[in-house]
């Protein structure tokens, strides 16, 4: 997931991602957001990475990307033929995302995270309980890195910010 904390390390970090990985482009308030997006899109195309957009859905559809990240489940006014990701934090949000047609769930926060300081993490037991409620692929989010991902079973992948900043 992109974040202003990456700073100048954003593009080099994306270039290090393994083939088949993906980028959720956020940086909502960046003054050069469109240029940043185009730079990331070039890297993703060249390296075979998925590109998921967060923010203005109409804007993302103009760029032929693989999917859209909604964050917490919310009403969808227009459905497109691409991947639809929702961030979910409890059983109620999972049910809501299912009704809205989620293609995958980003269950969070598994562990403590700098992105949401002070928010109580789910922990592995609660994460596993929520994962069982999901009827589509689950992506673990919140304090994730490769070592923590390897300690979790039956998930499609993980998303990270601080875990990727090097």
N, C-alpha and C positions, 0 to 999 in steps of 0.2 A: 504494500500500500504506500503510495507516495505521501509525503508529509514535508512541510517546510523544514523540519529538523534535519533532513538529509543535506540541505544546502547544496554545495558544489559536488557532493558525493552521490547525488541522485543518479545521474546517467552512468557513472562507472559501476554503481551497485546493480543497476538494471542489466548492464552488459555481462555481469557475473552470474546472472540467474541461469539455471539449467534449462535446456530445451524442454518445452512442454509446460514450463511455469507460466505465470501470468503477472500482470501489473494492474492494480486497481488505481486508476488515476484520479486523485482528489485535488489537492492544492487549490481549493475553491477560490481563495482570495488573491492568488498570485497575479501581479499586474501584467505579467507576460504569459498568462495561462495558455493561450492558444499556441504560441510559439513553443512553449514547454511541451505541450501535448504532441505537436507535430514531431519534435525531436524524439520523444519517447516512442511514438508510433513507428518511426523509421527503424529504431532499434528493435522493436517487437517484431516487425515484419521480417527484418533481416535474420533475426535469431530464432524465429518460430515461437514467439511468446504470445500468449493470449493478452488482449488489451480490454480491460473492463473500465467503463467510464462512470464517474459519480458526479452529480451536479445537474446541470441543465440537460434534461433528456432530449429535447428537440435538437440541441446543439450536438449531442453525441451521435444522433442518427445520421447527421450529415457526413460523418467521418467513417462510416462502414466499420464499426468496431464489433468485437465478439459479444459484448454484453454490457449490462447496466447494473450498478450497485446502488440500491435504494437506502441502505442503512436500515433503520427500524422499519418494520412493515407499515406501509401507508397505502392509501388508495392509489391505484394505477389508472390514470385517465386515458392512456393509449397504450396498447400492447404491441410490441415489435417482435419480429422473429429472431431473437437473439437470447443469450443467457440472461436470466434475471436472478440476481443475488439479493438476499435480505440478511441484515444483521439481526440476530435474535438473542435474547437474554433470558427468556423464561418460556414456560409451556404456552402461555397465552399468545406470545408473539409468534411462536412456531405455528400454532393453529391459524393465526391470522395470515402468516406468510403462505401456508398451504392453500388457503382459500384464494389468495391473490396469484397463485400459480408459480411459486418459487421453483427455480431449477436447481438451486443449491442454497444451503444455509450457512452463514458464518456465525457460529455459536461462540459467544464471548461474554465476559473476559474469562478465559480459562485460568490464567495466573494474573498476578498483579502486573499492572502496565503503566508506563509513564503517560500514555495517551489519556488515561482516565484515573489520575491520581486520586486516591482515597476511596475509589469504588471497590467494594468487596468482590474478590474473584470467585468464580464458581467452584474452583477446585476440581480435581479429577472425578470424584464420585458424582457430583451434581452435573458436571459436563457429560459424563457417560449416560446419566439418566435422561438428560435433554436430547442427546444424540439418538437415543432409542426412539424418541418421538418423531424424528425427522424421516420423511418418506423419500427424500432425495439426498444427494451427496452432502456431506458435512465438511466444512472447513473450519479448523480451530483458529481462534483469534484471541489475542490478549496475552502478552508476555511470552510469546512463542519464539522458539528458535529450533534449529535442527535437532538438538539433543532432546528437548522437551517433546517435539513431534514424535520422535522415535519411542517415547514412553506411552504414547496414546495409540490405541488400536481402532480399527474400523472407521477411519476418517479418510476423506479424499485428499486432504492436504492441509496446509496451514498458511496463514497470512501473518506478516510481521512488518514492523517498522524498525524499532530499536534493534531487533534481532538480526536485521540485515545491514544496519549502518556500521560501516567499518572504517 
